[in-house]
C-alpha cells in the first residue's frame, strides 16, 4: 500500500526583508555621493557620505517595514512622510541650496508622502488596522 504523500506547505512571501531597503539605500547613496561631487573628482569623504546615507536610509526603510504595523495608521503615515522629507531635504541640501529652501522642499515632500501613505493605509485596512478582506 502506498502512503499518501503530503503536499509541502507553501511559504508565505514576505516583503519585509532586506532586499528592497538595501537596493533603495544603495541607489540613494550613489546619488548622494554624485550630487556631493559637484562635477569634481571623487574623494574618500564623498564615498563615506554615500555609504553612511545609504545605510541610514536602508535601516530606516527596513525598520518602518518591519515594525510599522505597531503604529496607528496616522503615525505610520507621518513616519513614512518624515523619512521621505528628511531624505529629499538632505539630497537637495547637498546640491548647495540654502537651508531654508532645503527645509521647504523636505517639508513639502514629507507632507505629500504622508497624505499619500495615509490614503493607502486607510483604504487597505479595516477599523482595527488589519488588512482589509477584499
N, C-alpha and C positions, 0 to 999 in steps of 0.2 A: 504494500500500500504506500502510495506517495503522500507525503505530508503537504499540507497547504503552505505555500511559500508566502511569507508576509511581505507586503509591499513596504519598501523602505519609506520612512516618514520624510516628507519634503521639508527642508529648512526654509524658514521664512526669510525673505530677502530683507536685510537690514540696511537702511540708508544712513545710519548713524555712525559709520566707520570713519576712517581717516583719509580715504581716497579723495573725495571731493574737497575737504578743507585743505589738504596738502597741495592739491593741484591749484586751487584758487590762491592759496598763500604764495606758492612759487611764482605764479604769474604776477601777482601783486608786488612781490619783492623784486622781480626783474624789472617791472615797470618803474618802481620807486628808485631803483639804482640808475635806471636810464634817465629819468627826469632829473635826478641829482647831478648827473654828469654835466649838464648844460653844454653839450657838444664837445667837451674836452676829453682827455684820456681817462680811462678807468683807473680808479685808485682803490687801495685796500679799504679805506673808510667807506667808500660807496658800496663796496661788496658787503661789508659788515652791516651797513644800513639796510640793504636789500634782504640780507639773511635774517636780521632781527625783526624787521617789519613783516616778513613772510611768516616767521614763527609766531609772532603775536597775533596776526590775523587768523592763521590756521587754528591756533589754540582757542581763540575767541569763537570762531565758527563751530568748531567741534564741541565746545562747552555748551553753546546755545542749542545745538542739535541734540546733544546727549541729555542735558538737564533742563531744557526749556519747557518741557511739559509740566514741570513742577510749578511754574509760574502761571498766574491767571493770564488770560489772553491779552489783556491790556498791557500788563507789564512785559509780557513776552514780545509784543509788537514794539513797545518802547525800547526794549533791549536790542532787537534787530535794527531799529532805527538808529539807536546810539552807535552801534558798531559800524553801520554804514556811514553815518555822518562823520565819525572820527576818521575812518579810512579815507573818505573823499576829501575832507578838510586837510588831512596830513599830506596827501598827494598834491593837492593844489598849493599848499604852503611850500613844498619842495621846489616848485617852479619859480619861486622868488616873489610870489604875490604877498600883499600885506596881510597882517594878522586879521584885520577886520574883514577883508574880502574872503580869506580862507575860512574864517568862522561863519560868515554868512552863507557861503556855499555849503559848508558842512551841515549847518542847521537846516538849510533848505532840503538837502538830500536826506537828512535824518527824518524830517517831517514827512516827506513824501513816502519814504520807505516804511515808516511807522504806520501811516494810514493804509498803505497797500498791504502790509503784513496783517494789520488788524482785520481788514476786509477778508483776507484769505482765511484767517483763523476763525472769524465769526461765521463765515459761510460753510466751513468744513467741520464744525464741531457742534455738538448739542449744548444745551444749557449747562451741563455738568462738566464740560470740557473734554468729553470723549469724542473720538472721531464719529462723524455722522454715519448712519447706517446706509445711506444711499451711495 
